[in-house]
Amino acid sequence: MQQYSTLIFIALLGLAFYFLILRPQRKRQQAIQQTMNAIAPGNRVMLASGLFGTVVSVGSKQVVLEISPGAELTVLKQAVSRVVTAEDEDNLEEQDELEDDEAITQDAAIAEPHEFRAELPVEEPNATAGTEPAVEPESSTTTTSKPQATEPQAPKPQTAD
């Protein structure tokens, strides 16, 4: 009886492994392969990075996308996340409405009065100040622009007093 329960347990683990790991992975691979096969010139696609473009040409490993008029980008086929539908992209009418709302908001912000901080008085420079060249005072500790090399000195022998 113990032998049968061990064999049943191992078989259940194998089935769980298949249904939880192998089967979903195979479905993902098939979906990726279908996406790669669906890529054709003229399609709108989205890359994994979120960049949208129109397929210009398809090679065995690479795809050439037009991301804006006259700007082409070459990427690996694996970088293409999906073929885009009309629902995936913003509608131009929606963009126009958003731009109109932003313009109204900006106009309202301009119309509001702003409070200004009181300005501090600014001292005007004297006519004589700044006409004389700045001269560095000479001192015994002033060094030249080139550092002078110093040789290590040997320790002085101490004498007994």
C-alpha positions in Angstrom: 0.0 0.0 0.0 2.9 2.4 0.8 4.4 1.8 -2.6 1.2 2.7 -4.4 0.7 6.0 -2.5 4.3 7.0 -3.3 3.7 6.3 -7.0 0.4 8.2 -7.0 2.0 11.2 -5.2 4.8 11.3 -7.9 2.2 11.1 -10.7 0.2 13.9 -9.2 3.3 16.1 -8.9 4.1 15.4 -12.6 0.5 16.3 -13.6 0.6 19.5 -11.5 4.0 20.4 -13.1 2.6 20.0 -16.6 -0.7 21.9 -16.0 0.9 24.7 -14.0 4.2 25.3 -15.8 4.6 23.6 -19.2 1.1 24.1 -20.7 0.9 27.9 -19.9 4.5 28.3 -21.3 3.5 26.5 -24.5 0.5 28.8 -24.9 2.6 31.9 -24.5 5.1 30.6 -27.1 2.3 30.0 -29.5 0.8 33.4 -28.9 4.3 35.0 -29.6 4.7 33.0 -32.7 1.2 34.1 -34.0 2.2 37.7 -33.3 5.5 37.3 -35.3 3.6 35.7 -38.2 1.0 38.5 -38.2 3.6 41.2 -38.7 3.2 42.5 -42.3 4.2 45.8 -44.0 1.6 48.4 -43.3 0.5 47.0 -39.8 0.7 49.3 -36.8 2.6 47.6 -34.0 3.7 48.4 -30.4 7.1 47.4 -29.1 7.7 46.1 -25.7 9.0 49.5 -24.7 5.7 51.1 -25.6 6.9 52.7 -28.9 4.3 52.7 -31.7 5.3 52.4 -35.4 4.1 51.2 -38.8 5.9 48.2 -40.3 7.8 49.1 -43.5 9.5 45.8 -44.1 9.9 42.4 -42.4 13.1 40.3 -42.5 13.9 36.9 -41.0 15.1 38.4 -37.7 14.4 42.1 -37.9 11.5 44.5 -38.6 11.9 48.1 -40.0 9.4 50.5 -38.4 8.4 54.0 -39.4 7.9 55.7 -36.0 7.2 59.2 -37.5 7.2 60.4 -41.1 10.7 59.9 -42.5 12.1 58.3 -39.3 12.7 54.6 -39.6 13.8 52.2 -36.8 15.2 48.7 -37.2 14.3 46.3 -34.3 14.4 42.6 -33.6 11.1 40.8 -34.2 11.1 39.7 -30.5 10.8 43.4 -29.5 7.3 43.6 -31.1 4.8 43.2 -28.4 1.6 43.1 -30.4 -0.1 44.3 -33.5 -2.1 47.4 -32.6 -5.8 47.8 -33.1 -7.8 51.0 -33.2 -8.7 50.7 -29.5 -5.1 50.6 -28.5 -4.2 54.0 -29.9 -5.4 57.5 -28.8 -8.1 59.0 -31.0 -7.2 62.3 -32.7 -10.5 63.8 -31.6 -9.7 62.9 -28.0 -6.3 64.6 -28.3 -7.9 67.7 -29.7 -10.3 67.9 -26.7 -7.4 67.5 -24.3 -5.5 70.2 -26.0 -8.5 72.5 -25.9 -8.9 71.8 -22.1 -5.2 72.6 -21.6 -5.5 75.9 -23.5 -8.5 76.9 -21.3 -6.6 76.0 -18.1 -3.5 78.0 -19.3 -5.7 81.0 -20.2 -7.3 80.9 -16.7 -3.9 80.8 -15.1 -2.8 83.8 -17.0 -5.9 85.8 -16.1 -5.4 85.3 -12.4 -3.5 88.1 -10.6 -0.2 87.1 -9.2 1.3 88.4 -5.9 4.8 89.7 -6.2 7.3 89.7 -3.4 8.6 93.1 -2.3 11.9 93.6 -3.9 15.0 94.3 -1.8 16.9 97.5 -2.6 19.9 96.8 -4.8 23.1 98.7 -4.1 24.5 100.3 -7.1 28.3 99.9 -7.6 30.4 103.0 -7.2 32.1 104.4 -10.3 35.6 104.0 -8.7 35.0 100.5 -7.4 36.1 97.9 -9.9 38.4 100.2 -11.9 41.5 99.1 -10.1 42.9 95.7 -10.9 42.8 93.3 -8.0 46.3 92.7 -6.6 47.2 89.9 -4.4 49.0 91.0 -1.3 52.5 89.7 -1.0 53.4 87.7 2.0 56.1 85.3 3.0 53.8 82.3 2.7 52.7 83.1 -0.9 54.0 80.4 -3.3 54.6 80.5 -7.0 52.2 78.8 -9.4 54.6 75.8 -9.8 54.8 73.6 -6.8 58.4 73.1 -5.7 59.7 69.7 -5.1 61.0 69.1 -1.6 63.4 66.3 -0.9 62.8 64.2 2.1 65.1 65.1 5.0 66.9 62.6 7.1 66.0 62.7 10.8 68.4 64.7 12.8 70.3 62.7 15.4 69.4 63.6 18.9 72.2 64.5 21.3 72.2 63.9 25.0 72.1 67.2 26.9 
